[in-house]
Amino acid sequence: MGAPGLAFDGILGAALLWTAWQAIHAAGLFRAVVSFMVFGLLMALAWVRLEAPDIALAEAAIGAGITGALLLSALGRLDWEAGRATDECLRGRDRAFWVPTGLLLLAGLGGAAWLLPAPGLGEPVAAELGRSGVENPVTAVLLNFRAWDTLLEIAILLLGVVALWSLGPTPWPSSPELVSPALPMLGRVLFPAFVLVSAYLLWRGSHAPGGAFPAGAVMGAGGVLMLMAGARPWLSGDVHGPWRWALALGMVAMLGVAFAVMTGGHGFFEYPVELAGRLILLLELAAGLSIALLLFALYLGGEPPADWETRRPA
């Protein structure tokens, strides 16, 4: 690494510390949320510099994207006077405790990461990669070697939506109060980019970092951004509508493929080598769409009405 690389990493590290401090100690809540989103994007860049692009994609899509959108949504529904009072109270409280505690914890984790040997299954995965149907080892692990894990992760998201919808209808009719007048224009400009990035991540997942989870998170964040910008929600709670099946599409597709290969004499999630690539592509498409819809459904905060046009403002 040359001097320009070292200088860039030093600036990046300083920017991470500064934005983290701003996210915790900013004078206003809106500024704190924006600082948190910028911190997520810088952290994604740091993961790229550490040659971990899969983690960088997840950080950008989930950490800065969907989490930032949720924080902006919560900010739009806060009682501003109560928010200011809470902000003033927290800004000067327990700082003498949390700052040194955080530094000690960071030092301990850094020392452990430096001294302990790095475990991993990189060599066994590389040895079997040619039989997986894809060229990216992460996708091979998530949708072939350890497809059980991915199935359970999607099932947990679906269970969360089912539990949330069982609590009753969504408590608000549409989008929250806008925290910035620029959001409608920003949403219209960025949403096509969200769609293109999601499609690109799905395509890229077979041979490079990407895949269903980053693509679904980006698409879900785009849907949340459009809702915050004033768009009418389109996800319906109609019992006979298609959306309930669309939410379960990822889990249904994975279970269908797992049981289908068993009828051919293979084990559960044991794909035939000649069909592995096509089956994984099918699962990527189904899981990506399902994850996007599940994240959007979780954001709504309850079961949506069968027809948003008939919903009365709260």
TORPA-352393 format. One record per residue (C-alpha): residue number from 1; x negated, y, z. Coordinates in Angstrom, 2 decimals, decimal comma, always signed. Layout:
n:NUM&X:X&Y:Y&Z:Z;
...
//
This chain:
n:1&X:+0,00&Y:+0,00&Z:+0,00;
n:2&X:-1,50&Y:+3,32&Z:-1,08;
n:3&X:-1,38&Y:+6,72&Z:+0,53;
n:4&X:+1,87&Y:+7,75&Z:-1,29;
n:5&X:+3,61&Y:+4,62&Z:+0,04;
n:6&X:+2,42&Y:+5,27&Z:+3,59;
n:7&X:+3,54&Y:+8,89&Z:+3,38;
n:8&X:+6,96&Y:+7,86&Z:+2,06;
n:9&X:+7,40&Y:+5,29&Z:+4,84;
n:10&X:+6,40&Y:+7,87&Z:+7,43;
n:11&X:+8,94&Y:+10,37&Z:+6,12;
n:12&X:+11,60&Y:+7,64&Z:+5,97;
n:13&X:+10,91&Y:+6,60&Z:+9,57;
n:14&X:+11,10&Y:+10,20&Z:+10,77;
n:15&X:+14,36&Y:+10,72&Z:+8,86;
n:16&X:+15,83&Y:+7,58&Z:+10,48;
n:17&X:+14,98&Y:+8,83&Z:+13,96;
n:18&X:+16,36&Y:+12,30&Z:+13,23;
n:19&X:+19,67&Y:+11,09&Z:+11,76;
n:20&X:+20,09&Y:+8,59&Z:+14,61;
n:21&X:+19,62&Y:+11,42&Z:+17,11;
n:22&X:+22,08&Y:+13,60&Z:+15,20;
n:23&X:+24,67&Y:+10,80&Z:+15,14;
n:24&X:+24,50&Y:+10,55&Z:+18,94;
n:25&X:+24,02&Y:+14,18&Z:+19,94;
n:26&X:+25,62&Y:+16,21&Z:+17,13;
n:27&X:+27,59&Y:+19,27&Z:+18,18;
n:28&X:+30,77&Y:+18,04&Z:+16,46;
n:29&X:+32,32&Y:+14,64&Z:+15,79;
n:30&X:+32,57&Y:+15,16&Z:+12,02;
n:31&X:+28,87&Y:+15,99&Z:+11,86;
n:32&X:+28,12&Y:+12,90&Z:+13,97;
n:33&X:+30,05&Y:+10,62&Z:+11,58;
n:34&X:+28,31&Y:+12,09&Z:+8,53;
n:35&X:+24,94&Y:+11,63&Z:+10,25;
n:36&X:+25,86&Y:+7,98&Z:+10,95;
n:37&X:+26,67&Y:+7,40&Z:+7,27;
n:38&X:+23,40&Y:+9,04&Z:+6,17;
n:39&X:+21,56&Y:+6,88&Z:+8,71;
n:40&X:+23,12&Y:+3,77&Z:+7,14;
n:41&X:+21,97&Y:+4,77&Z:+3,67;
n:42&X:+18,45&Y:+5,49&Z:+4,91;
n:43&X:+18,40&Y:+2,18&Z:+6,75;
n:44&X:+19,38&Y:+0,42&Z:+3,51;
n:45&X:+16,40&Y:+2,10&Z:+1,85;
n:46&X:+14,18&Y:+0,92&Z:+4,72;
n:47&X:+15,32&Y:-2,67&Z:+4,16;
n:48&X:+14,42&Y:-2,31&Z:+0,49;
n:49&X:+10,93&Y:-1,19&Z:+1,51;
n:50&X:+10,73&Y:-4,30&Z:+3,73;
n:51&X:+11,60&Y:-6,46&Z:+0,68;
n:52&X:+14,96&Y:-7,54&Z:+2,10;
n:53&X:+17,38&Y:-6,37&Z:-0,62;
n:54&X:+20,24&Y:-8,63&Z:+0,54;
n:55&X:+20,25&Y:-6,95&Z:+3,96;
n:56&X:+19,95&Y:-3,55&Z:+2,24;
n:57&X:+23,08&Y:-4,23&Z:+0,18;
n:58&X:+25,02&Y:-5,33&Z:+3,25;
n:59&X:+23,86&Y:-2,27&Z:+5,21;
n:60&X:+24,85&Y:+0,15&Z:+2,45;
n:61&X:+28,22&Y:-1,47&Z:+1,77;
n:62&X:+29,34&Y:-2,31&Z:+5,31;
n:63&X:+27,27&Y:-0,07&Z:+7,59;
n:64&X:+27,39&Y:+3,17&Z:+5,63;
n:65&X:+30,42&Y:+2,41&Z:+3,45;
n:66&X:+33,31&Y:+0,67&Z:+5,15;
n:67&X:+32,27&Y:+1,59&Z:+8,72;
n:68&X:+31,79&Y:+5,23&Z:+7,76;
n:69&X:+35,21&Y:+5,28&Z:+6,13;
n:70&X:+36,80&Y:+3,80&Z:+9,26;
n:71&X:+35,10&Y:+6,41&Z:+11,44;
n:72&X:+36,32&Y:+9,22&Z:+9,19;
n:73&X:+39,82&Y:+7,76&Z:+9,35;
n:74&X:+39,71&Y:+7,57&Z:+13,15;
n:75&X:+38,42&Y:+11,14&Z:+13,24;
n:76&X:+41,39&Y:+12,30&Z:+11,19;
n:77&X:+43,79&Y:+10,84&Z:+13,77;
n:78&X:+42,08&Y:+12,16&Z:+16,90;
n:79&X:+43,48&Y:+14,83&Z:+19,14;
n:80&X:+40,95&Y:+17,54&Z:+18,31;
n:81&X:+41,08&Y:+19,25&Z:+21,69;
n:82&X:+40,57&Y:+15,93&Z:+23,49;
n:83&X:+37,82&Y:+15,05&Z:+21,03;
n:84&X:+35,95&Y:+18,27&Z:+21,74;
n:85&X:+36,24&Y:+17,76&Z:+25,51;
n:86&X:+34,99&Y:+14,18&Z:+25,25;
n:87&X:+32,15&Y:+15,24&Z:+22,99;
n:88&X:+31,01&Y:+17,93&Z:+25,41;
n:89&X:+31,20&Y:+15,48&Z:+28,30;
n:90&X:+29,19&Y:+12,74&Z:+26,61;
n:91&X:+26,55&Y:+15,00&Z:+25,16;
n:92&X:+24,82&Y:+15,69&Z:+28,45;
n:93&X:+25,70&Y:+12,57&Z:+30,46;
n:94&X:+23,42&Y:+9,60&Z:+31,14;
n:95&X:+20,81&Y:+10,85&Z:+28,65;
n:96&X:+18,03&Y:+10,31&Z:+31,18;
n:97&X:+19,04&Y:+6,65&Z:+31,43;
n:98&X:+19,89&Y:+5,65&Z:+27,87;
n:99&X:+16,93&Y:+7,22&Z:+26,05;
n:100&X:+14,17&Y:+5,41&Z:+28,01;
n:101&X:+16,25&Y:+2,21&Z:+28,13;
n:102&X:+16,64&Y:+2,26&Z:+24,36;
n:103&X:+12,92&Y:+2,88&Z:+23,85;
n:104&X:+12,01&Y:-0,01&Z:+26,17;
n:105&X:+14,43&Y:-2,34&Z:+24,39;
n:106&X:+13,05&Y:-1,33&Z:+21,01;
n:107&X:+9,49&Y:-1,91&Z:+22,20;
n:108&X:+10,42&Y:-5,34&Z:+23,60;
n:109&X:+12,15&Y:-6,48&Z:+20,43;
n:110&X:+9,31&Y:-5,17&Z:+18,27;
n:111&X:+6,73&Y:-7,01&Z:+20,37;
n:112&X:+8,73&Y:-10,25&Z:+20,21;
n:113&X:+9,07&Y:-9,97&Z:+16,43;
n:114&X:+5,32&Y:-9,40&Z:+16,13;
n:115&X:+4,18&Y:-12,22&Z:+18,43;
n:116&X:+6,72&Y:-15,00&Z:+17,84;
n:117&X:+6,38&Y:-17,24&Z:+14,78;
n:118&X:+8,89&Y:-16,59&Z:+12,02;
n:119&X:+11,23&Y:-19,60&Z:+11,71;
n:120&X:+12,93&Y:-20,35&Z:+8,43;
n:121&X:+13,99&Y:-22,91&Z:+5,86;
n:122&X:+12,53&Y:-21,15&Z:+2,85;
n:123&X:+10,53&Y:-24,14&Z:+1,63;
n:124&X:+13,41&Y:-26,69&Z:+1,73;
n:125&X:+15,73&Y:-24,18&Z:+0,00;
n:126&X:+13,13&Y:-23,52&Z:-2,71;
n:127&X:+12,70&Y:-27,25&Z:-3,24;
n:128&X:+16,44&Y:-27,76&Z:-3,87;
n:129&X:+17,12&Y:-24,47&Z:-5,67;
n:130&X:+17,07&Y:-26,10&Z:-9,10;
n:131&X:+20,04&Y:-28,30&Z:-8,12;
n:132&X:+22,10&Y:-25,43&Z:-6,63;
n:133&X:+23,40&Y:-23,96&Z:-9,90;
n:134&X:+22,03&Y:-20,44&Z:-9,16;
n:135&X:+18,63&Y:-18,77&Z:-9,09;
n:136&X:+19,09&Y:-16,65&Z:-5,96;
n:137&X:+18,28&Y:-18,62&Z:-2,77;
n:138&X:+20,67&Y:-16,54&Z:-0,64;
n:139&X:+23,62&Y:-17,30&Z:-2,92;
n:140&X:+22,57&Y:-20,96&Z:-3,00;
n:141&X:+22,67&Y:-21,10&Z:+0,80;
n:142&X:+25,93&Y:-19,19&Z:+1,18;
n:143&X:+27,97&Y:-20,98&Z:-1,48;
n:144&X:+26,28&Y:-24,38&Z:-1,82;
n:145&X:+23,97&Y:-25,60&Z:+0,93;
n:146&X:+25,90&Y:-23,89&Z:+3,77;
n:147&X:+29,25&Y:-23,18&Z:+2,12;
n:148&X:+30,91&Y:-24,19&Z:+5,39;
n:149&X:+29,59&Y:-20,97&Z:+6,96;
n:150&X:+31,05&Y:-18,82&Z:+4,20;
n:151&X:+34,39&Y:-20,62&Z:+4,43;
n:152&X:+34,57&Y:-19,93&Z:+8,17;
n:153&X:+33,56&Y:-16,26&Z:+7,72;
n:154&X:+36,39&Y:-15,70&Z:+5,23;
n:155&X:+38,75&Y:-17,62&Z:+7,52;
n:156&X:+37,87&Y:-15,29&Z:+10,41;
n:157&X:+38,69&Y:-12,24&Z:+8,29;
n:158&X:+42,00&Y:-13,82&Z:+7,27;
n:159&X:+42,77&Y:-14,72&Z:+10,88;
n:160&X:+42,11&Y:-11,12&Z:+11,89;
n:161&X:+44,62&Y:-9,86&Z:+9,30;
n:162&X:+47,22&Y:-12,43&Z:+10,40;
n:163&X:+46,77&Y:-11,44&Z:+14,05;
n:164&X:+46,97&Y:-7,73&Z:+13,22;
n:165&X:+50,09&Y:-8,12&Z:+11,08;
n:166&X:+51,74&Y:-10,20&Z:+13,81;
n:167&X:+51,60&Y:-7,16&Z:+16,13;
n:168&X:+54,08&Y:-5,24&Z:+13,99;
n:169&X:+54,23&Y:-2,70&Z:+11,17;
n:170&X:+51,44&Y:-0,28&Z:+10,41;
n:171&X:+51,87&Y:+2,73&Z:+12,74;
n:172&X:+51,31&Y:+5,42&Z:+10,08;
n:173&X:+53,05&Y:+5,94&Z:+6,73;
n:174&X:+50,02&Y:+6,72&Z:+4,57;
n:175&X:+46,65&Y:+8,42&Z:+4,87;
n:176&X:+45,50&Y:+10,30&Z:+8,00;
n:177&X:+45,05&Y:+14,03&Z:+8,20;
n:178&X:+42,19&Y:+15,01&Z:+5,91;
n:179&X:+39,03&Y:+15,94&Z:+7,78;
n:180&X:+37,60&Y:+17,62&Z:+4,67;
n:181&X:+39,35&Y:+19,26&Z:+1,67;
n:182&X:+36,71&Y:+17,69&Z:-0,59;
n:183&X:+37,90&Y:+14,12&Z:+0,07;
n:184&X:+40,59&Y:+13,91&Z:-2,69;
n:185&X:+38,18&Y:+15,02&Z:-5,41;
n:186&X:+35,39&Y:+12,86&Z:-3,95;
n:187&X:+37,66&Y:+9,81&Z:-3,94;
n:188&X:+38,70&Y:+10,23&Z:-7,58;
n:189&X:+35,12&Y:+10,72&Z:-8,70;
n:190&X:+33,63&Y:+7,85&Z:-6,73;
n:191&X:+36,27&Y:+5,12&Z:-7,09;
n:192&X:+35,25&Y:+4,11&Z:-10,66;
n:193&X:+31,68&Y:+3,84&Z:-9,39;
n:194&X:+32,88&Y:+1,55&Z:-6,57;
n:195&X:+34,56&Y:-0,72&Z:-9,15;
n:196&X:+31,50&Y:-0,84&Z:-11,40;
n:197&X:+29,12&Y:-1,50&Z:-8,51;
n:198&X:+31,38&Y:-4,31&Z:-7,24;
n:199&X:+31,45&Y:-5,97&Z:-10,66;
n:200&X:+27,68&Y:-5,59&Z:-10,97;
n:201&X:+27,06&Y:-7,13&Z:-7,54;
n:202&X:+29,26&Y:-10,11&Z:-8,40;
n:203&X:+27,41&Y:-10,69&Z:-11,66;
n:204&X:+24,01&Y:-10,19&Z:-10,05;
n:205&X:+24,64&Y:-12,63&Z:-7,20;
n:206&X:+23,78&Y:-15,73&Z:-9,26;
n:207&X:+20,20&Y:-14,69&Z:-9,93;
n:208&X:+19,35&Y:-11,79&Z:-7,58;
n:209&X:+20,55&Y:-10,16&Z:-4,33;
n:210&X:+24,27&Y:-9,48&Z:-4,50;
n:211&X:+27,34&Y:-11,70&Z:-4,47;
n:212&X:+30,82&Y:-11,83&Z:-3,04;
n:213&X:+30,33&Y:-10,22&Z:+0,36;
n:214&X:+28,53&Y:-7,03&Z:-0,77;
n:215&X:+30,88&Y:-6,74&Z:-3,77;
n:216&X:+33,98&Y:-7,21&Z:-1,63;
n:217&X:+32,74&Y:-4,73&Z:+0,97;
n:218&X:+32,04&Y:-2,09&Z:-1,69;
n:219&X:+35,46&Y:-2,59&Z:-3,29;
n:220&X:+37,19&Y:-2,51&Z:+0,10;
n:221&X:+35,37&Y:+0,71&Z:+0,99;
n:222&X:+36,51&Y:+2,22&Z:-2,32;
n:223&X:+40,14&Y:+1,35&Z:-1,53;
n:224&X:+39,86&Y:+2,88&Z:+1,94;
n:225&X:+38,28&Y:+6,01&Z:+0,49;
n:226&X:+41,16&Y:+6,39&Z:-1,98;
n:227&X:+43,70&Y:+5,98&Z:+0,82;
n:228&X:+41,92&Y:+8,64&Z:+2,87;
n:229&X:+41,95&Y:+10,90&Z:-0,19;
n:230&X:+45,77&Y:+10,80&Z:-0,26;
n:231&X:+46,55&Y:+7,81&Z:-2,50;
n:232&X:+49,68&Y:+5,79&Z:-1,73;
n:233&X:+48,90&Y:+2,31&Z:-0,34;
n:234&X:+49,81&Y:-0,45&Z:-2,78;
n:235&X:+49,33&Y:-3,48&Z:-0,51;
n:236&X:+52,82&Y:-4,78&Z:+0,29;
n:237&X:+54,01&Y:-6,85&Z:+3,23;
n:238&X:+56,78&Y:-8,48&Z:+1,20;
n:239&X:+57,06&Y:-12,13&Z:+2,19;
n:240&X:+57,74&Y:-13,13&Z:-1,43;
n:241&X:+55,16&Y:-10,79&Z:-2,95;
n:242&X:+51,79&Y:-11,81&Z:-4,40;
n:243&X:+49,60&Y:-10,02&Z:-1,86;
n:244&X:+49,80&Y:-12,64&Z:+0,88;
n:245&X:+48,42&Y:-15,22&Z:-1,56;
n:246&X:+45,80&Y:-12,76&Z:-2,78;
n:247&X:+44,59&Y:-12,24&Z:+0,80;
n:248&X:+44,14&Y:-16,00&Z:+1,19;
n:249&X:+42,63&Y:-16,46&Z:-2,28;
n:250&X:+39,04&Y:-16,84&Z:-1,08;
n:251&X:+39,79&Y:-19,51&Z:+1,51;
n:252&X:+42,24&Y:-21,36&Z:-0,77;
n:253&X:+39,71&Y:-21,40&Z:-3,63;
n:254&X:+36,90&Y:-22,70&Z:-1,41;
n:255&X:+39,06&Y:-25,44&Z:+0,10;
n:256&X:+40,38&Y:-26,34&Z:-3,35;
n:257&X:+36,88&Y:-26,73&Z:-4,78;
n:258&X:+35,67&Y:-28,66&Z:-1,71;
n:259&X:+38,51&Y:-31,19&Z:-1,93;
n:260&X:+38,36&Y:-31,36&Z:-5,73;
n:261&X:+34,71&Y:-32,49&Z:-5,76;
n:262&X:+35,58&Y:-35,15&Z:-3,20;
n:263&X:+37,97&Y:-36,74&Z:-5,71;
n:264&X:+34,96&Y:-37,24&Z:-8,00;
n:265&X:+33,09&Y:-39,25&Z:-5,39;
n:266&X:+31,03&Y:-36,40&Z:-3,94;
n:267&X:+30,91&Y:-35,08&Z:-0,39;
n:268&X:+32,71&Y:-32,04&Z:+0,99;
n:269&X:+31,17&Y:-28,99&Z:-0,79;
n:270&X:+28,75&Y:-31,31&Z:-2,61;
n:271&X:+28,97&Y:-29,92&Z:-6,14;
n:272&X:+27,97&Y:-31,94&Z:-9,21;
n:273&X:+24,70&Y:-30,47&Z:-10,50;
n:274&X:+26,10&Y:-29,87&Z:-13,99;
n:275&X:+29,13&Y:-27,96&Z:-12,60;
n:276&X:+27,51&Y:-26,15&Z:-9,65;
n:277&X:+26,87&Y:-22,86&Z:-11,47;
n:278&X:+30,44&Y:-22,55&Z:-12,80;
n:279&X:+31,98&Y:-23,54&Z:-9,47;
n:280&X:+29,89&Y:-20,97&Z:-7,59;
n:281&X:+30,88&Y:-18,27&Z:-10,10;
n:282&X:+34,55&Y:-19,15&Z:-9,53;
n:283&X:+34,09&Y:-18,97&Z:-5,77;
n:284&X:+32,23&Y:-15,65&Z:-6,05;
n:285&X:+35,12&Y:-14,07&Z:-7,96;
n:286&X:+37,80&Y:-15,42&Z:-5,62;
n:287&X:+35,88&Y:-14,61&Z:-2,44;
n:288&X:+34,92&Y:-11,10&Z:-3,59;
n:289&X:+38,51&Y:-10,12&Z:-4,39;
n:290&X:+39,79&Y:-11,70&Z:-1,18;
n:291&X:+37,20&Y:-9,94&Z:+1,01;
n:292&X:+38,03&Y:-6,56&Z:-0,55;
n:293&X:+41,75&Y:-7,03&Z:+0,11;
n:294&X:+41,17&Y:-8,33&Z:+3,63;
n:295&X:+39,04&Y:-5,32&Z:+4,58;
n:296&X:+41,67&Y:-2,98&Z:+3,14;
n:297&X:+44,44&Y:-4,82&Z:+5,01;
n:298&X:+42,51&Y:-4,57&Z:+8,28;
n:299&X:+42,11&Y:-0,84&Z:+7,75;
n:300&X:+45,90&Y:-0,34&Z:+7,51;
n:301&X:+46,21&Y:-1,28&Z:+11,17;
n:302&X:+49,36&Y:-3,39&Z:+10,91;
n:303&X:+51,71&Y:-5,16&Z:+8,53;
n:304&X:+52,52&Y:-2,85&Z:+5,60;
n:305&X:+56,19&Y:-2,39&Z:+4,67;
n:306&X:+57,70&Y:-4,31&Z:+1,77;
n:307&X:+58,18&Y:-0,97&Z:-0,05;
n:308&X:+56,13&Y:+2,10&Z:+0,84;
n:309&X:+58,66&Y:+4,35&Z:-0,94;
n:310&X:+61,27&Y:+3,64&Z:+1,72;
n:311&X:+58,92&Y:+4,20&Z:+4,63;
n:312&X:+59,86&Y:+7,19&Z:+6,78;
n:313&X:+57,06&Y:+9,42&Z:+8,13;
n:314&X:+56,20&Y:+8,67&Z:+11,74;
//
